[in-house]
Each structure stands twice: as C-alpha cells, then as structure tokens.
Amino acid sequence: MSRVKALPFLSLVLSLAVFLSGITFYPSQAKADSVPLVPNGGFEQVANGIPLQWSVISGTAASSANQVHSGNYSVELSDSSSAAPVGLRSQKMQVARTRI
C-alpha cells in the first residue's frame, strides 16, 4: 500500500479507536430502593436503648440523638476497658453471587 493511500486508512482506524474508547460498558447496577446492605444500618430502629439487629460484642452501646449523620439516631460506643476494644456487630447478611 502506498503512503498516500495508507493515510486515509490510518485516519479511519484512529478515528474508530477514539470513538470506541469513549464507549464504556457497565454491569447492571442495583436499584436504589433495593434491600439495604446492612440491616438497620442507620441505627434508626431502637429497642431498650440499643439499635435493633445489632449485637454488642464488648463495651457498651446505646442509641443517641447526638452527632447524627442523617435521620434521628446514631449509636454511642463506650469503652470502659483498657484491655478490650469496643465491638458492635450487625446481623449476618445474605451475599448473592453474580457473574460480570
């Protein structure tokens, strides 16, 4: 192929490459109104002063209206031990396997 004929071909190939580089492929995304990832993740459901669906592992935990991010409640953790950390654990969550 002569050099004069190769330039339009090269230009076409480069244009196609630039066009295709702008196209992205996204896997299907979860809907915003789907099941929350963490049950009672905002600590809004409270019973007996502690968030429902959460277990205190060590230390103490209590629902609080101080320093909330959104909603009405947060959780306040207190550590009275110098040897053990404070621990709070959510209920187990289901994990779905998907292929991309």
N, C-alpha and C positions, 0 to 999 in steps of 0.2 A: 504494500500500500504506500502510495507516495505521501510525502509530508503534507502536501496541500489537502489531500483527501482525508488524512488522519486527523487534522484539526477539528473539523465539524463532528467527527465521530467521538473524539475525546471530549469535546464540549458537551455533547449529548450525554455521554456516560457520567461526566462530573455533575451535570445538572440533575440527572436522575439520582445520583448518590446524595446530593444535597437535599433533594426533595424527600427521599426515603429516610434520611437521618432526622427529619422533623416529625416523622410519624412514630408514635410510641404505642406500645401495646400494654394495657393494664389488665391484670386478672380481675375477676369480678370482686367487687367490694361489698362488705356487709352493710346492710341498711342501718341508718342511724336509730331507727325505732326497734331494732332487734333486741334480743335478750342482753342485759348488761353483762359485761365481762366478769365483774366481781359482785356477788350478791350484797346489796346494801352498801355499795362502795362509797356512797356519800354520807354514811352514818346517820341517815335521816330517820330510820326506823329504830325506835328505842323502847326497851322494856327494863324496868327496875334500874334505871340509870345507866345502862350499858347498851351499846349498839347490838341489835339483833343480828344473828348469823355471823357473829364474831366470837372467838374464844380467847380469853386471857391466858397466856402461857406462863408469864411471870410478871411480877409487878402488879400495878392496879391500873384499870382503865375505867373512865367514866365519860358519859356524854356531856358535852359542854356547848354553850352558845357563844363562847369566846373564840375569836380568830377563825371564823368560818370562811371557806372559800366561796361556796355558793350554797344555797339552802339555809337551813336554820341551825344545824348541829355540826359539831366536829367531835373528835374523840381526844380526850386528855389522858396522856400516859404519865404515870408517876413511878419513879424508881426509888425504892427505899433500901435497896441492897447495894453494897459496894462490890459484891462478887458476881451477881447475876444480872444480865441485861433485861430490859423490859421487852416483853413479847406479846404480840397480838396477831391472831391468825384468822383468816376468813374461812368460810366453809369450802369444801372441795368444789372445784369447778369442772364441768364437762369440757373435754377437748375434742374437737372434731378434726378428723384427718381430711385434708383436701389436697388435691394434686394441682399443681400450677403448670 
